Amino acid sequence: MNGEVLAVNISEKRGEKKHDIGEAYLQADLGIEVDAHKGSWHRQVSLLSLSSFEKMRALGADVYYGDFAENISIGGLDVVTLPVGTRIRLGEALLEVTQIGKECHNNACAIKKQVGSCIMPVEGIFCRVLESGYVRTGDQVKVEDEFVV
């Protein structure tokens, strides 16, 4: 299974909207070195698929890459189908899926107000960085090892 990096999104401060910077360095056991949410925890990098954006757009949401606070926007691969433990190569970096979905921390977010729901808490996935490296828009996303329970 392969996909493509559509955007590399960061925010310099917590609580700010993420924006596409085109490329970033993912540091092992930390995350994207220039993102406000980096840290030594299990949710170092977040990913969301193009299909999730398309679902929200079909509901009338005017959304772009980074609007769901995802770090990496992915095309050609539904990341929500990857089980926890799956290893994914993003450009030069190797990540491991640690969590699927999350509790929405803001029930009054702009997207939820606009269309009645938000996709990131359901279809976003979170990873930790196993091997450092750069990830750039256009890079291949490759599932290297799918964990099976």
C-alpha positions, 0 to 999 in steps of 0.5 A, spaced: 500 500 500 502 506 497 500 513 498 503 520 497 504 526 501 500 532 499 502 537 505 506 538 511 503 542 516 505 545 522 503 551 527 509 555 531 504 556 537 499 551 540 492 553 539 494 556 532 491 553 525 496 549 522 499 551 515 503 547 509 510 548 509 512 544 504 517 540 508 519 538 515 525 534 519 521 529 523 526 527 529 526 520 532 522 520 539 520 527 538 516 529 532 516 535 527 522 539 530 518 546 528 511 544 530 508 546 537 506 539 538 512 536 538 514 532 544 516 525 547 509 522 547 505 517 543 502 523 538 508 526 535 505 526 528 498 526 526 496 524 519 489 525 515 487 522 508 484 526 502 478 521 503 477 524 509 477 531 506 473 529 501 467 527 506 467 533 509 467 537 503 461 533 501 458 535 507 459 543 505 465 544 509 470 549 506 476 545 508 484 545 506 490 541 508 492 543 515 485 545 517 484 539 522 490 540 525 493 534 522 501 534 520 501 530 514 495 530 509 496 524 505 493 522 498 492 515 495 491 511 502 486 511 507 490 511 513 484 510 518 485 503 516 492 502 518 492 498 525 496 500 531 503 498 530 503 499 523 510 502 520 509 507 515 515 510 511 514 518 509 519 520 505 526 519 509 522 518 516 519 511 519 513 512 523 509 507 527 501 508 528 500 509 536 493 511 536 487 512 531 482 517 532 482 522 539 477 525 543 475 532 540 478 537 545 473 543 542 466 541 541 465 548 538 470 548 533 469 552 527 468 546 522 463 542 527 459 549 527 459 549 520 457 542 518 455 539 524 461 534 525 469 533 524 473 528 521 479 528 525 477 525 532 474 519 528 479 518 522 485 522 524 491 517 526 497 519 530 504 516 530 511 516 533 517 517 529 522 511 529 527 514 524 529 521 523 528 524 516 525 529 512 518 529 509 516 533 503 510 534 499 510 529 493 514 524 497 511 517 497 508 514 503 509 506 504 506 501 509 512 497 511 509 493 516 502 492 517 501 490 525 496 484 525 493 482 532 
